[in-house]
Amino acid sequence: MLEIKRQIEELKPWWEDVSIRGVSTKSIDHKAGRNKDLLFSKLFDVRLGREFFQGKSVIDLGCNAGGSTIEMLSRGASFVTCVEGSEHFFRQLRFVINNTSNYQQQTKLIAFSLGNKTEAQLDDVLGSHDIGFCIGLIYHMKRADVISLMRYMMRNTGRCIFSSPTTSENRSTDWTVDYGGIDMLLEDAGFKDKVVLLDAKKGEEDWSWMTNTYYFEALR
C-alpha cells in the first residue's frame, strides 16, 4: 500500500481519479479530476445499456490514465486498446493497468499521438474494433486531424462514441467548438447523422460527474 501511494505521488499531477489497489489517486493528488464510474453509470449504462460493452473490443482514444478503460472492462469488454499521446499520461496509464488485477491481458497500450497522421497511418497503427470511444479529445485537435480520426473510426469500428464541449471559450483549435462546428466535422468525415446521448446544456443541472457536456454516437 505504501509503495502504491509513493508511486502515485511520483506520477503527479493526475487528471483522473482512479482507484489502484484500493488507493484513489485523488487521495494523494487532491487536484485530480473526476472518477469515471458516475459517467458510465449515469450516462452510458442508461442510454446505451450496461451490456453495451459486453464481449466487445474497444479502442479508447486519448485514454488518459485509463479510467474509462477500467469502466469498460468492468462491464465485460473483451479487450481494450488504449491510445495516449501524452508521455506523462501514458506513464500513469501503464502504472494503472499494471496494478489493476486481471486487466493486463485484456489491454494493449499504445503511446501514439493522433495529430499530423495520415489516414493510412491511423489504420495501420490502431487497427479495427467493435467500438470506437473518443471522449474529451477532439476539441484539443486541429480540424484536419479530427476529420482523419473520424474517418478512421468510420472505417474501422462498428459504433462510434464521441464527446466535446459546445463552446469555443478558451479552446485553441482552428475550428469552432460548438454544435455547428461538430456537425460540420461529422459531415466532412462522411457521417450521415448522430444520436445525442447527453446535452448537458439542455436540461442537466448537475455537471459534476461529466468529462464534457455533449456526448453523441456518430451514425454512418
N, C-alpha and C positions, 0 to 999 in steps of 0.2 A: 504494500500500500504506500509506504513512504517513497519507494522508488518511482511508482507511478506519479505521485504528486510532484516529485522532483523533476521528472521529465516533462510533465505538463507545464510546470513553471518555466523550464528552459525553452519551451516551444511558444511562449507568449510572443505577440498577442494572438488571442483566439477570436475569430469572427463568429463561431458557432459554439453553442453549449452542447457538448457531447458527453455522455456517460461512458467512462472507461474503467472497467472492473469495479464499478460502484462509485467511482470518483467523478464528479462533474467538473468539466473544465471551468465552468463559471464559479465554482467554489474556490478555484485557485486564481483565476483571472476574472475579477468582478465586472470588467468591461466587456466580457464575452457576450455575444448576441443570444438569439433565441434557440431553444431546442426545437427540433423539427417534429416532435411527437404530436403536438397540438395541430400543427399544419396538416399533418396526414389524417389524424382522427377527425378533425372538424371540417376538412375540405375534401381530400381525395377519397377517404372512406365513404363519405356521404354522397359525393357527386359521381364517383366512378365505381364505388363498391370496394369493400375491403379485399375481395378476391381479385381485383383488377391486376395485381402484380403476381398472383399465384402461378407458379410454373413458367413464368416469362423471363426472357433475357432482356436486360435493360442497359442502355448506355446513359450514364449520369454525366452530363456535360457541364463543366465548371462546377465540380462537385464539392469544392472547398475541403473541409475536414472530414467529409463523409457522413454527415448527419442524415441526409436523405437516403443515401445508400443503405445505412443501417435500418431505417424505417422500411424500405422496400424489401430488404432481405427478411426482416421480421414478419412481413406479410406474405412470405412464400416465394419471392422472386428466386428463380433457379440460378441466376448468375447476373452480376452487375459489373460492367466495365466502367471504371471511374477515371474521368479525364479532368486533369487540373493543370493549368498553365503557370500558376504562381509557384515558385520554388519553395517559398515559406509554407503555403497551404499544402503543398504536396508532402512536405515532411510531416505535417500534422496528420494528413490523411494516412500515410504509411504507418505512423505510430498508432492511430486509432484502429485501423483494420488489423494490424498485427497483434493488438492487445484485446480484440473482441472475439470471444470464443466462437469457434466453428465457422467463422465467415471468411477466413483466409482462402479456403479452397473454392469459394463461390465468387471471388472477385479477381479482377485484373486491373492493376493500377497503371495508368499511362500519364507520364509527365509530358504534356503536349499543349503548346499554345495554339488556340484556334484562329488567331489572326494571321492575315497575309498568307493564307494557304489556298492552293488551287482545289477545285472540287475533286480532282483525281487524288490529290494527297489526302484529303479527308476520307475518301472512300477506302484508300489503301491502309491508312493507319487505324481508322476507327471501326471498320467492318460493319456487319449487318446485325440487327437486333429486333426483338419483338416490339420494344417500346423505346422511344427517344424522349429523354427527360432533360429539359433545359430551363431551369428556373433561376432568376436573379442574375442573368448573364447578358442577354442581347443588348441591353441599354448601355453596356460598357464597351460595345464593339462598334466599329465603323460599319456603315451601311452595306458596302460590298461584301464584307466578311459575314454579316448576318445573313445576307441572301445566299451566299455559298453554303453556310451552315444549314439553313433551312432546306436548301435543295438536297444536301447530303441526307438530312433526316427524311425527306420525302422519298428518296430512292431506297434508303437502307433501313427504315424502321416501319413497323406496322401502325403504331399510334404515336402521335407527336404532341407532347405537352410542353407548354411554354409559360413563363410569367414575366412581367415587367411592371414598372410604374407607368403611369399615364400622364406624366408631366416632365417637361424638359428642364425644369429648375435644377440647377447645379449638375446638369449632365453634359459631359464634354464629348458628345458624339457628333457626327456630321449628318444626322437625320433627326427629325423632330419626334421626340419621345412622347407620343400621345396616341389616341385611338386611331386617328387618320394615318399617322406615320406607321403604326404597326400594321394596319390593313394594307397599306401600300407595299410594305415589305413582303407580306404574305402573298399578295397578288403577283409581285415581281418574281417571287420564288416559285410560283406555279400552283399555290394552294387555291382551292375554289371557295372555301368558306372556313368558318371557325365556330366552335361551340364555347361560349363563355362559361367557365366553371365558377368564377367569382369575380365580381367587380365591386370592390370594397367601397368605392366612392358612390355607389348607388344602393345603399341600404345597410351595409355592415358597419356597426358602431364601434365594435371592439377590434382594433387592428393589431393588438399586442402580440398575437400569435403568428402573424404573417411575415414572410420574407419580402413580398411585394404586395401590391393591391389589385393586380389584374392577372388572372390565370385563365388560360384557354387551351383547348385542343384544336390544332390546325387540321383541316379536312382537305383531302385531295379532290 
